[in-house]
Amino acid sequence: MKPSVSTHVLDAAGGEPARGVRVEVSFEAENHPWDTARVSDADPLVKVYTDPRPPYGVIGLTLRRESRGA
């Protein structure tokens, strides 16, 4: 299943979905996997890892009302 994002923009005065609003969502992130702290001398498949560094990024949300003449 492909991840998706949905938005619902309401007209606060009428309490109905707003018409003519274009929504753009962007997401940029960098994930930091665990770093290997130690590898067993007896069995290289046995490893100890550090705690992962926290991911960080930016989520952008842009709402634009389309011109009424379009």
PDB file of N, CA, C, O and CB in Angstrom:
ATOM      1  N   MET A   1       0.835  -1.173   0.000  1.00  0.00           N
ATOM      2  CA  MET A   1       0.000   0.000   0.000  1.00  0.00           C
ATOM      3  C   MET A   1       0.884   1.241   0.000  1.00  0.00           C
ATOM      4  O   MET A   1       1.816   1.351   0.796  1.00  0.00           O
ATOM      5  CB  MET A   1      -0.952  -0.005   1.208  1.00  0.00           C
ATOM      6  N   LYS A   2       0.587   2.158  -0.884  1.00  0.00           N
ATOM      7  CA  LYS A   2       1.349   3.395  -0.981  1.00  0.00           C
ATOM      8  C   LYS A   2       0.841   4.394   0.058  1.00  0.00           C
ATOM      9  O   LYS A   2      -0.362   4.641   0.137  1.00  0.00           O
ATOM     10  CB  LYS A   2       1.251   3.989  -2.407  1.00  0.00           C
ATOM     11  N   PRO A   3       1.756   4.978   0.866  1.00  0.00           N
ATOM     12  CA  PRO A   3       1.316   5.981   1.845  1.00  0.00           C
ATOM     13  C   PRO A   3       0.716   7.189   1.143  1.00  0.00           C
ATOM     14  O   PRO A   3       1.126   7.550   0.040  1.00  0.00           O
ATOM     15  CB  PRO A   3       2.490   6.420   2.740  1.00  0.00           C
ATOM     16  N   SER A   4      -0.255   7.804   1.795  1.00  0.00           N
ATOM     17  CA  SER A   4      -0.877   8.979   1.202  1.00  0.00           C
ATOM     18  C   SER A   4      -1.218   9.993   2.281  1.00  0.00           C
ATOM     19  O   SER A   4      -1.267   9.674   3.469  1.00  0.00           O
ATOM     20  CB  SER A   4      -2.134   8.588   0.417  1.00  0.00           C
ATOM     21  N   VAL A   5      -1.453  11.217   1.842  1.00  0.00           N
ATOM     22  CA  VAL A   5      -1.862  12.304   2.724  1.00  0.00           C
ATOM     23  C   VAL A   5      -3.120  12.899   2.125  1.00  0.00           C
ATOM     24  O   VAL A   5      -3.180  13.146   0.920  1.00  0.00           O
ATOM     25  CB  VAL A   5      -0.729  13.389   2.893  1.00  0.00           C
ATOM     26  N   SER A   6      -4.120  13.130   2.951  1.00  0.00           N
ATOM     27  CA  SER A   6      -5.328  13.786   2.451  1.00  0.00           C
ATOM     28  C   SER A   6      -5.587  15.031   3.289  1.00  0.00           C
ATOM     29  O   SER A   6      -5.193  15.101   4.454  1.00  0.00           O
ATOM     30  CB  SER A   6      -6.557  12.820   2.491  1.00  0.00           C
ATOM     31  N   THR A   7      -6.251  16.009   2.688  1.00  0.00           N
ATOM     32  CA  THR A   7      -6.572  17.246   3.403  1.00  0.00           C
ATOM     33  C   THR A   7      -8.035  17.583   3.190  1.00  0.00           C
ATOM     34  O   THR A   7      -8.640  17.204   2.187  1.00  0.00           O
ATOM     35  CB  THR A   7      -5.669  18.415   2.931  1.00  0.00           C
ATOM     36  N   HIS A   8      -8.586  18.296   4.143  1.00  0.00           N
ATOM     37  CA  HIS A   8      -9.952  18.775   4.051  1.00  0.00           C
ATOM     38  C   HIS A   8      -9.925  20.220   4.524  1.00  0.00           C
ATOM     39  O   HIS A   8      -9.617  20.492   5.684  1.00  0.00           O
ATOM     40  CB  HIS A   8     -10.952  17.892   4.900  1.00  0.00           C
ATOM     41  N   VAL A   9     -10.245  21.137   3.635  1.00  0.00           N
ATOM     42  CA  VAL A   9     -10.263  22.561   3.973  1.00  0.00           C
ATOM     43  C   VAL A   9     -11.722  22.985   4.061  1.00  0.00           C
ATOM     44  O   VAL A   9     -12.480  22.846   3.101  1.00  0.00           O
ATOM     45  CB  VAL A   9      -9.474  23.428   2.912  1.00  0.00           C
ATOM     46  N   LEU A  10     -12.105  23.504   5.226  1.00  0.00           N
ATOM     47  CA  LEU A  10     -13.491  23.900   5.428  1.00  0.00           C
ATOM     48  C   LEU A  10     -13.650  25.410   5.350  1.00  0.00           C
ATOM     49  O   LEU A  10     -12.775  26.167   5.770  1.00  0.00           O
ATOM     50  CB  LEU A  10     -13.996  23.390   6.769  1.00  0.00           C
ATOM     51  N   ASP A  11     -14.767  25.826   4.811  1.00  0.00           N
ATOM     52  CA  ASP A  11     -15.172  27.226   4.841  1.00  0.00           C
ATOM     53  C   ASP A  11     -15.789  27.450   6.225  1.00  0.00           C
ATOM     54  O   ASP A  11     -16.883  26.959   6.502  1.00  0.00           O
ATOM     55  CB  ASP A  11     -16.194  27.585   3.659  1.00  0.00           C
ATOM     56  N   ALA A  12     -15.099  28.182   7.084  1.00  0.00           N
ATOM     57  CA  ALA A  12     -15.537  28.348   8.475  1.00  0.00           C
ATOM     58  C   ALA A  12     -16.887  29.052   8.570  1.00  0.00           C
ATOM     59  O   ALA A  12     -17.657  28.785   9.493  1.00  0.00           O
ATOM     60  CB  ALA A  12     -14.495  29.132   9.262  1.00  0.00           C
ATOM     61  N   ALA A  13     -17.184  29.943   7.634  1.00  0.00           N
ATOM     62  CA  ALA A  13     -18.443  30.673   7.699  1.00  0.00           C
ATOM     63  C   ALA A  13     -19.619  29.767   7.370  1.00  0.00           C
ATOM     64  O   ALA A  13     -20.675  29.856   7.998  1.00  0.00           O
ATOM     65  CB  ALA A  13     -18.417  31.863   6.748  1.00  0.00           C
ATOM     66  N   GLY A  14     -19.435  28.898   6.387  1.00  0.00           N
ATOM     67  CA  GLY A  14     -20.542  28.043   5.968  1.00  0.00           C
ATOM     68  C   GLY A  14     -20.492  26.643   6.540  1.00  0.00           C
ATOM     69  O   GLY A  14     -21.484  25.916   6.498  1.00  0.00           O
ATOM     70  N   GLY A  15     -19.337  26.258   7.078  1.00  0.00           N
ATOM     71  CA  GLY A  15     -19.196  24.914   7.624  1.00  0.00           C
ATOM     72  C   GLY A  15     -19.183  23.823   6.570  1.00  0.00           C
ATOM     73  O   GLY A  15     -19.448  22.659   6.868  1.00  0.00           O
ATOM     74  N   GLU A  16     -18.875  24.200   5.341  1.00  0.00           N
ATOM     75  CA  GLU A  16     -18.839  23.242   4.231  1.00  0.00           C
ATOM     76  C   GLU A  16     -17.434  23.201   3.646  1.00  0.00           C
ATOM     77  O   GLU A  16     -16.623  24.087   3.918  1.00  0.00           O
ATOM     78  CB  GLU A  16     -19.878  23.616   3.134  1.00  0.00           C
ATOM     79  N   PRO A  17     -17.137  22.177   2.842  1.00  0.00           N
ATOM     80  CA  PRO A  17     -15.822  22.145   2.185  1.00  0.00           C
ATOM     81  C   PRO A  17     -15.592  23.408   1.357  1.00  0.00           C
ATOM     82  O   PRO A  17     -16.474  23.848   0.620  1.00  0.00           O
ATOM     83  CB  PRO A  17     -15.700  20.898   1.288  1.00  0.00           C
ATOM     84  N   ALA A  18     -14.423  23.972   1.485  1.00  0.00           N
ATOM     85  CA  ALA A  18     -14.079  25.178   0.715  1.00  0.00           C
ATOM     86  C   ALA A  18     -13.829  24.780  -0.731  1.00  0.00           C
ATOM     87  O   ALA A  18     -13.232  23.740  -1.005  1.00  0.00           O
ATOM     88  CB  ALA A  18     -12.825  25.899   1.316  1.00  0.00           C
ATOM     89  N   ARG A  19     -14.283  25.603  -1.637  1.00  0.00           N
ATOM     90  CA  ARG A  19     -14.097  25.334  -3.072  1.00  0.00           C
ATOM     91  C   ARG A  19     -12.976  26.209  -3.607  1.00  0.00           C
ATOM     92  O   ARG A  19     -12.760  27.325  -3.135  1.00  0.00           O
ATOM     93  CB  ARG A  19     -15.414  25.588  -3.869  1.00  0.00           C
ATOM     94  N   GLY A  20     -12.271  25.689  -4.595  1.00  0.00           N
ATOM     95  CA  GLY A  20     -11.232  26.469  -5.253  1.00  0.00           C
ATOM     96  C   GLY A  20      -9.970  26.648  -4.434  1.00  0.00           C
ATOM     97  O   GLY A  20      -9.251  27.628  -4.629  1.00  0.00           O
ATOM     98  N   VAL A  21      -9.678  25.725  -3.514  1.00  0.00           N
ATOM     99  CA  VAL A  21      -8.463  25.812  -2.715  1.00  0.00           C
ATOM    100  C   VAL A  21      -7.511  24.712  -3.166  1.00  0.00           C
ATOM    101  O   VAL A  21      -7.841  23.527  -3.120  1.00  0.00           O
ATOM    102  CB  VAL A  21      -8.777  25.693  -1.190  1.00  0.00           C
ATOM    103  N   ARG A  22      -6.344  25.116  -3.595  1.00  0.00           N
ATOM    104  CA  ARG A  22      -5.320  24.162  -4.010  1.00  0.00           C
ATOM    105  C   ARG A  22      -4.408  23.887  -2.817  1.00  0.00           C
ATOM    106  O   ARG A  22      -3.959  24.817  -2.147  1.00  0.00           O
ATOM    107  CB  ARG A  22      -4.501  24.701  -5.233  1.00  0.00           C
ATOM    108  N   VAL A  23      -4.139  22.624  -2.556  1.00  0.00           N
ATOM    109  CA  VAL A  23      -3.330  22.229  -1.410  1.00  0.00           C
ATOM    110  C   VAL A  23      -2.069  21.540  -1.908  1.00  0.00           C
ATOM    111  O   VAL A  23      -2.140  20.633  -2.738  1.00  0.00           O
ATOM    112  CB  VAL A  23      -4.127  21.299  -0.454  1.00  0.00           C
ATOM    113  N   GLU A  24      -0.922  21.966  -1.408  1.00  0.00           N
ATOM    114  CA  GLU A  24       0.358  21.334  -1.726  1.00  0.00           C
ATOM    115  C   GLU A  24       1.020  20.914  -0.422  1.00  0.00           C
ATOM    116  O   GLU A  24       1.115  21.708   0.514  1.00  0.00           O
ATOM    117  CB  GLU A  24       1.284  22.297  -2.542  1.00  0.00           C
ATOM    118  N   VAL A  25       1.473  19.678  -0.359  1.00  0.00           N
ATOM    119  CA  VAL A  25       2.172  19.165   0.812  1.00  0.00           C
ATOM    120  C   VAL A  25       3.541  18.695   0.369  1.00  0.00           C
ATOM    121  O   VAL A  25       3.666  17.988  -0.631  1.00  0.00           O
ATOM    122  CB  VAL A  25       1.376  18.012   1.499  1.00  0.00           C
ATOM    123  N   SER A  26       4.577  19.086   1.111  1.00  0.00           N
ATOM    124  CA  SER A  26       5.926  18.620   0.800  1.00  0.00           C
ATOM    125  C   SER A  26       6.567  18.099   2.075  1.00  0.00           C
ATOM    126  O   SER A  26       6.255  18.555   3.175  1.00  0.00           O
ATOM    127  CB  SER A  26       6.785  19.756   0.170  1.00  0.00           C
ATOM    128  N   PHE A  27       7.459  17.147   1.916  1.00  0.00           N
ATOM    129  CA  PHE A  27       8.110  16.539   3.062  1.00  0.00           C
ATOM    130  C   PHE A  27       9.550  16.222   2.696  1.00  0.00           C
ATOM    131  O   PHE A  27       9.809  15.537   1.706  1.00  0.00           O
ATOM    132  CB  PHE A  27       7.361  15.264   3.520  1.00  0.00           C
ATOM    133  N   GLU A  28      10.471  16.715   3.482  1.00  0.00           N
ATOM    134  CA  GLU A  28      11.886  16.418   3.308  1.00  0.00           C
ATOM    135  C   GLU A  28      12.429  15.979   4.660  1.00  0.00           C
ATOM    136  O   GLU A  28      12.232  16.662   5.664  1.00  0.00           O
ATOM    137  CB  GLU A  28      12.676  17.657   2.747  1.00  0.00           C
ATOM    138  N   ALA A  29      13.111  14.841   4.686  1.00  0.00           N
ATOM    139  CA  ALA A  29      13.611  14.342   5.966  1.00  0.00           C
ATOM    140  C   ALA A  29      14.898  13.567   5.762  1.00  0.00           C
ATOM    141  O   ALA A  29      15.233  13.136   4.659  1.00  0.00           O
ATOM    142  CB  ALA A  29      12.561  13.457   6.654  1.00  0.00           C
ATOM    143  N   GLU A  30      15.588  13.412   6.843  1.00  0.00           N
ATOM    144  CA  GLU A  30      16.797  12.596   6.857  1.00  0.00           C
ATOM    145  C   GLU A  30      16.701  11.683   8.064  1.00  0.00           C
ATOM    146  O   GLU A  30      16.555  12.143   9.197  1.00  0.00           O
ATOM    147  CB  GLU A  30      18.102  13.478   6.901  1.00  0.00           C
ATOM    148  N   ASN A  31      16.783  10.398   7.814  1.00  0.00           N
ATOM    149  CA  ASN A  31      16.690   9.423   8.883  1.00  0.00           C
ATOM    150  C   ASN A  31      18.089   8.938   9.239  1.00  0.00           C
ATOM    151  O   ASN A  31      18.904   8.672   8.355  1.00  0.00           O
ATOM    152  CB  ASN A  31      15.781   8.241   8.476  1.00  0.00           C
ATOM    153  N   HIS A  32      18.360   8.826  10.515  1.00  0.00           N
ATOM    154  CA  HIS A  32      19.677   8.376  10.970  1.00  0.00           C
ATOM    155  C   HIS A  32      19.552   6.974  11.549  1.00  0.00           C
ATOM    156  O   HIS A  32      18.978   6.813  12.626  1.00  0.00           O
ATOM    157  CB  HIS A  32      20.273   9.354  12.023  1.00  0.00           C
ATOM    158  N   PRO A  33      20.070   5.959  10.872  1.00  0.00           N
ATOM    159  CA  PRO A  33      19.995   4.606  11.416  1.00  0.00           C
ATOM    160  C   PRO A  33      20.945   4.434  12.595  1.00  0.00           C
ATOM    161  O   PRO A  33      21.772   5.297  12.888  1.00  0.00           O
ATOM    162  CB  PRO A  33      20.314   3.577  10.329  1.00  0.00           C
ATOM    163  N   TRP A  34      20.803   3.318  13.245  1.00  0.00           N
ATOM    164  CA  TRP A  34      21.670   3.011  14.377  1.00  0.00           C
ATOM    165  C   TRP A  34      23.108   2.882  13.926  1.00  0.00           C
ATOM    166  O   TRP A  34      23.377   2.401  12.825  1.00  0.00           O
ATOM    167  CB  TRP A  34      21.219   1.730  15.072  1.00  0.00           C
ATOM    168  N   ASP A  35      24.030   3.306  14.764  1.00  0.00           N
ATOM    169  CA  ASP A  35      25.458   3.111  14.516  1.00  0.00           C
ATOM    170  C   ASP A  35      25.910   1.870  15.279  1.00  0.00           C
ATOM    171  O   ASP A  35      25.451   1.612  16.392  1.00  0.00           O
ATOM    172  CB  ASP A  35      26.291   4.371  14.944  1.00  0.00           C
ATOM    173  N   THR A  36      26.804   1.115  14.675  1.00  0.00           N
ATOM    174  CA  THR A  36      27.342  -0.071  15.342  1.00  0.00           C
ATOM    175  C   THR A  36      28.351   0.369  16.402  1.00  0.00           C
ATOM    176  O   THR A  36      29.314   1.074  16.098  1.00  0.00           O
ATOM    177  CB  THR A  36      28.005  -1.043  14.313  1.00  0.00           C
ATOM    178  N   ALA A  37      28.122  -0.052  17.647  1.00  0.00           N
ATOM    179  CA  ALA A  37      29.020   0.308  18.741  1.00  0.00           C
ATOM    180  C   ALA A  37      30.089  -0.772  18.948  1.00  0.00           C
ATOM    181  O   ALA A  37      31.232  -0.460  19.281  1.00  0.00           O
ATOM    182  CB  ALA A  37      28.221   0.523  20.039  1.00  0.00           C
ATOM    183  N   ARG A  38      29.713  -2.040  18.749  1.00  0.00           N
ATOM    184  CA  ARG A  38      30.658  -3.131  18.993  1.00  0.00           C
ATOM    185  C   ARG A  38      30.233  -4.354  18.193  1.00  0.00           C
ATOM    186  O   ARG A  38      29.040  -4.631  18.066  1.00  0.00           O
ATOM    187  CB  ARG A  38      30.742  -3.469  20.508  1.00  0.00           C
ATOM    188  N   VAL A  39      31.196  -5.083  17.656  1.00  0.00           N
ATOM    189  CA  VAL A  39      30.969  -6.341  16.954  1.00  0.00           C
ATOM    190  C   VAL A  39      31.689  -7.436  17.728  1.00  0.00           C
ATOM    191  O   VAL A  39      32.841  -7.271  18.127  1.00  0.00           O
ATOM    192  CB  VAL A  39      31.467  -6.271  15.464  1.00  0.00           C
ATOM    193  N   SER A  40      30.999  -8.557  17.938  1.00  0.00           N
ATOM    194  CA  SER A  40      31.583  -9.670  18.688  1.00  0.00           C
ATOM    195  C   SER A  40      32.781 -10.257  17.948  1.00  0.00           C
ATOM    196  O   SER A  40      32.726 -10.464  16.736  1.00  0.00           O
ATOM    197  CB  SER A  40      30.529 -10.761  18.937  1.00  0.00           C
ATOM    198  N   ASP A  41      33.857 -10.523  18.675  1.00  0.00           N
ATOM    199  CA  ASP A  41      35.018 -11.181  18.076  1.00  0.00           C
ATOM    200  C   ASP A  41      34.708 -12.642  17.745  1.00  0.00           C
ATOM    201  O   ASP A  41      35.235 -13.186  16.774  1.00  0.00           O
ATOM    202  CB  ASP A  41      36.227 -11.096  19.022  1.00  0.00           C
ATOM    203  N   ALA A  42      33.862 -13.267  18.543  1.00  0.00           N
ATOM    204  CA  ALA A  42      33.529 -14.679  18.345  1.00  0.00           C
ATOM    205  C   ALA A  42      32.552 -14.881  17.189  1.00  0.00           C
ATOM    206  O   ALA A  42      32.651 -15.867  16.460  1.00  0.00           O
ATOM    207  CB  ALA A  42      32.942 -15.260  19.621  1.00  0.00           C
ATOM    208  N   ASP A  43      31.619 -13.962  17.021  1.00  0.00           N
ATOM    209  CA  ASP A  43      30.614 -14.098  15.966  1.00  0.00           C
ATOM    210  C   ASP A  43      30.308 -12.712  15.407  1.00  0.00           C
ATOM    211  O   ASP A  43      29.649 -11.916  16.075  1.00  0.00           O
ATOM    212  CB  ASP A  43      29.312 -14.785  16.505  1.00  0.00           C
ATOM    213  N   PRO A  44      30.771 -12.410  14.197  1.00  0.00           N
ATOM    214  CA  PRO A  44      30.566 -11.066  13.636  1.00  0.00           C
ATOM    215  C   PRO A  44      29.103 -10.701  13.385  1.00  0.00           C
ATOM    216  O   PRO A  44      28.790  -9.543  13.108  1.00  0.00           O
ATOM    217  CB  PRO A  44      31.318 -10.948  12.351  1.00  0.00           C
ATOM    218  N   LEU A  45      28.204 -11.691  13.482  1.00  0.00           N
ATOM    219  CA  LEU A  45      26.783 -11.374  13.332  1.00  0.00           C
ATOM    220  C   LEU A  45      26.183 -10.813  14.622  1.00  0.00           C
ATOM    221  O   LEU A  45      25.086 -10.256  14.606  1.00  0.00           O
ATOM    222  CB  LEU A  45      26.012 -12.618  12.901  1.00  0.00           C
ATOM    223  N   VAL A  46      26.892 -10.957  15.726  1.00  0.00           N
ATOM    224  CA  VAL A  46      26.431 -10.424  17.012  1.00  0.00           C
ATOM    225  C   VAL A  46      27.002  -9.012  17.160  1.00  0.00           C
ATOM    226  O   VAL A  46      28.216  -8.810  17.196  1.00  0.00           O
ATOM    227  CB  VAL A  46      26.872 -11.352  18.219  1.00  0.00           C
ATOM    228  N   LYS A  47      26.090  -8.048  17.244  1.00  0.00           N
ATOM    229  CA  LYS A  47      26.504  -6.642  17.295  1.00  0.00           C
ATOM    230  C   LYS A  47      25.734  -5.894  18.370  1.00  0.00           C
ATOM    231  O   LYS A  47      24.622  -6.275  18.737  1.00  0.00           O
ATOM    232  CB  LYS A  47      26.297  -5.965  15.930  1.00  0.00           C
ATOM    233  N   VAL A  48      26.330  -4.839  18.863  1.00  0.00           N
ATOM    234  CA  VAL A  48      25.678  -3.916  19.789  1.00  0.00           C
ATOM    235  C   VAL A  48      25.565  -2.584  19.062  1.00  0.00           C
ATOM    236  O   VAL A  48      26.524  -2.107  18.455  1.00  0.00           O
ATOM    237  CB  VAL A  48      26.480  -3.775  21.154  1.00  0.00           C
ATOM    238  N   TYR A  49      24.380  -1.993  19.133  1.00  0.00           N
ATOM    239  CA  TYR A  49      24.137  -0.735  18.430  1.00  0.00           C
ATOM    240  C   TYR A  49      23.881   0.408  19.413  1.00  0.00           C
ATOM    241  O   TYR A  49      23.407   0.194  20.529  1.00  0.00           O
ATOM    242  CB  TYR A  49      22.949  -0.882  17.475  1.00  0.00           C
ATOM    243  N   THR A  50      24.199   1.599  18.981  1.00  0.00           N
ATOM    244  CA  THR A  50      23.874   2.796  19.759  1.00  0.00           C
ATOM    245  C   THR A  50      22.402   3.126  19.547  1.00  0.00           C
ATOM    246  O   THR A  50      21.760   2.590  18.643  1.00  0.00           O
ATOM    247  CB  THR A  50      24.782   4.005  19.352  1.00  0.00           C
ATOM    248  N   ASP A  51      21.883   3.999  20.376  1.00  0.00           N
ATOM    249  CA  ASP A  51      20.531   4.496  20.131  1.00  0.00           C
ATOM    250  C   ASP A  51      20.562   5.307  18.843  1.00  0.00           C
ATOM    251  O   ASP A  51      21.539   6.008  18.579  1.00  0.00           O
ATOM    252  CB  ASP A  51      20.003   5.359  21.338  1.00  0.00           C
ATOM    253  N   PRO A  52      19.517   5.223  18.045  1.00  0.00           N
ATOM    254  CA  PRO A  52      19.507   6.004  16.816  1.00  0.00           C
ATOM    255  C   PRO A  52      19.418   7.494  17.106  1.00  0.00           C
ATOM    256  O   PRO A  52      18.775   7.919  18.066  1.00  0.00           O
ATOM    257  CB  PRO A  52      18.350   5.576  15.929  1.00  0.00           C
ATOM    258  N   ARG A  53      20.069   8.273  16.266  1.00  0.00           N
ATOM    259  CA  ARG A  53      19.918   9.723  16.374  1.00  0.00           C
ATOM    260  C   ARG A  53      18.528  10.076  15.868  1.00  0.00           C
ATOM    261  O   ARG A  53      18.015   9.406  14.970  1.00  0.00           O
ATOM    262  CB  ARG A  53      21.034  10.488  15.565  1.00  0.00           C
ATOM    263  N   PRO A  54      17.916  11.094  16.412  1.00  0.00           N
ATOM    264  CA  PRO A  54      16.548  11.407  15.990  1.00  0.00           C
ATOM    265  C   PRO A  54      16.496  11.873  14.542  1.00  0.00           C
ATOM    266  O   PRO A  54      17.393  12.576  14.077  1.00  0.00           O
ATOM    267  CB  PRO A  54      15.948  12.475  16.896  1.00  0.00           C
ATOM    268  N   PRO A  55      15.444  11.479  13.831  1.00  0.00           N
ATOM    269  CA  PRO A  55      15.275  11.985  12.475  1.00  0.00           C
ATOM    270  C   PRO A  55      14.897  13.464  12.532  1.00  0.00           C
ATOM    271  O   PRO A  55      14.376  13.947  13.537  1.00  0.00           O
ATOM    272  CB  PRO A  55      14.197  11.168  11.708  1.00  0.00           C
ATOM    273  N   TYR A  56      15.162  14.152  11.467  1.00  0.00           N
ATOM    274  CA  TYR A  56      14.736  15.537  11.418  1.00  0.00           C
ATOM    275  C   TYR A  56      14.323  15.865   9.998  1.00  0.00           C
ATOM    276  O   TYR A  56      14.735  15.202   9.047  1.00  0.00           O
ATOM    277  CB  TYR A  56      15.854  16.486  11.906  1.00  0.00           C
ATOM    278  N   GLY A  57      13.513  16.885   9.868  1.00  0.00           N
ATOM    279  CA  GLY A  57      13.052  17.249   8.539  1.00  0.00           C
ATOM    280  C   GLY A  57      12.110  18.425   8.588  1.00  0.00           C
ATOM    281  O   GLY A  57      11.945  19.081   9.617  1.00  0.00           O
ATOM    282  N   VAL A  58      11.496  18.672   7.449  1.00  0.00           N
ATOM    283  CA  VAL A  58      10.589  19.797   7.290  1.00  0.00           C
ATOM    284  C   VAL A  58       9.325  19.304   6.591  1.00  0.00           C
ATOM    285  O   VAL A  58       9.397  18.593   5.589  1.00  0.00           O
ATOM    286  CB  VAL A  58      11.261  20.956   6.487  1.00  0.00           C
ATOM    287  N   ILE A  59       8.181  19.683   7.122  1.00  0.00           N
ATOM    288  CA  ILE A  59       6.914  19.403   6.463  1.00  0.00           C
ATOM    289  C   ILE A  59       6.332  20.749   6.063  1.00  0.00           C
ATOM    290  O   ILE A  59       6.156  21.634   6.900  1.00  0.00           O
ATOM    291  CB  ILE A  59       5.927  18.588   7.393  1.00  0.00           C
ATOM    292  N   GLY A  60       6.035  20.895   4.784  1.00  0.00           N
ATOM    293  CA  GLY A  60       5.473  22.147   4.292  1.00  0.00           C
ATOM    294  C   GLY A  60       4.033  21.956   3.863  1.00  0.00           C
ATOM    295  O   GLY A  60       3.693  20.930   3.275  1.00  0.00           O
ATOM    296  N   LEU A  61       3.186  22.924   4.147  1.00  0.00           N
ATOM    297  CA  LEU A  61       1.791  22.900   3.734  1.00  0.00           C
ATOM    298  C   LEU A  61       1.455  24.262   3.155  1.00  0.00           C
ATOM    299  O   LEU A  61       1.591  25.283   3.830  1.00  0.00           O
ATOM    300  CB  LEU A  61       0.844  22.541   4.924  1.00  0.00           C
ATOM    301  N   THR A  62       1.018  24.276   1.909  1.00  0.00           N
ATOM    302  CA  THR A  62       0.666  25.518   1.237  1.00  0.00           C
ATOM    303  C   THR A  62      -0.786  25.435   0.778  1.00  0.00           C
ATOM    304  O   THR A  62      -1.182  24.472   0.121  1.00  0.00           O
ATOM    305  CB  THR A  62       1.617  25.794   0.036  1.00  0.00           C
ATOM    306  N   LEU A  63      -1.579  26.451   1.128  1.00  0.00           N
ATOM    307  CA  LEU A  63      -2.970  26.541   0.687  1.00  0.00           C
ATOM    308  C   LEU A  63      -3.101  27.771  -0.197  1.00  0.00           C
ATOM    309  O   LEU A  63      -2.704  28.868   0.195  1.00  0.00           O
ATOM    310  CB  LEU A  63      -3.960  26.609   1.905  1.00  0.00           C
ATOM    311  N   ARG A  64      -3.656  27.590  -1.387  1.00  0.00           N
ATOM    312  CA  ARG A  64      -3.850  28.722  -2.305  1.00  0.00           C
ATOM    313  C   ARG A  64      -5.288  28.721  -2.803  1.00  0.00           C
ATOM    314  O   ARG A  64      -5.801  27.701  -3.263  1.00  0.00           O
ATOM    315  CB  ARG A  64      -2.852  28.654  -3.506  1.00  0.00           C
ATOM    316  N   ARG A  65      -5.915  29.857  -2.706  1.00  0.00           N
ATOM    317  CA  ARG A  65      -7.256  29.978  -3.276  1.00  0.00           C
ATOM    318  C   ARG A  65      -7.103  30.316  -4.752  1.00  0.00           C
ATOM    319  O   ARG A  65      -6.427  31.277  -5.119  1.00  0.00           O
ATOM    320  CB  ARG A  65      -8.108  31.069  -2.526  1.00  0.00           C
ATOM    321  N   GLU A  66      -7.741  29.514  -5.583  1.00  0.00           N
ATOM    322  CA  GLU A  66      -7.674  29.750  -7.021  1.00  0.00           C
ATOM    323  C   GLU A  66      -8.518  30.983  -7.354  1.00  0.00           C
ATOM    324  O   GLU A  66      -9.510  31.272  -6.684  1.00  0.00           O
ATOM    325  CB  GLU A  66      -8.166  28.497  -7.822  1.00  0.00           C
ATOM    326  N   SER A  67      -8.111  31.697  -8.393  1.00  0.00           N
ATOM    327  CA  SER A  67      -8.858  32.901  -8.768  1.00  0.00           C
ATOM    328  C   SER A  67     -10.263  32.505  -9.216  1.00  0.00           C
ATOM    329  O   SER A  67     -10.453  31.468  -9.851  1.00  0.00           O
ATOM    330  CB  SER A  67      -8.122  33.686  -9.899  1.00  0.00           C
ATOM    331  N   ARG A  68     -11.225  33.324  -8.885  1.00  0.00           N
ATOM    332  CA  ARG A  68     -12.613  33.010  -9.194  1.00  0.00           C
ATOM    333  C   ARG A  68     -12.904  33.072 -10.704  1.00  0.00           C
ATOM    334  O   ARG A  68     -13.874  32.480 -11.176  1.00  0.00           O
ATOM    335  CB  ARG A  68     -13.532  33.967  -8.450  1.00  0.00           C
ATOM    336  N   GLY A  69     -12.062  33.786 -11.450  1.00  0.00           N
ATOM    337  CA  GLY A  69     -12.274  33.913 -12.890  1.00  0.00           C
ATOM    338  C   GLY A  69     -11.774  32.709 -13.676  1.00  0.00           C
ATOM    339  O   GLY A  69     -12.071  32.597 -14.866  1.00  0.00           O
ATOM    340  N   ALA A  70     -11.027  31.806 -13.052  1.00  0.00           N
ATOM    341  CA  ALA A  70     -10.441  30.668 -13.769  1.00  0.00           C
ATOM    342  C   ALA A  70     -11.430  29.547 -13.917  1.00  0.00           C
ATOM    343  O   ALA A  70     -11.105  28.510 -14.496  1.00  0.00           O
ATOM    344  CB  ALA A  70      -9.203  30.165 -13.057  1.00  0.00           C
TER     345      ALA A  70
END
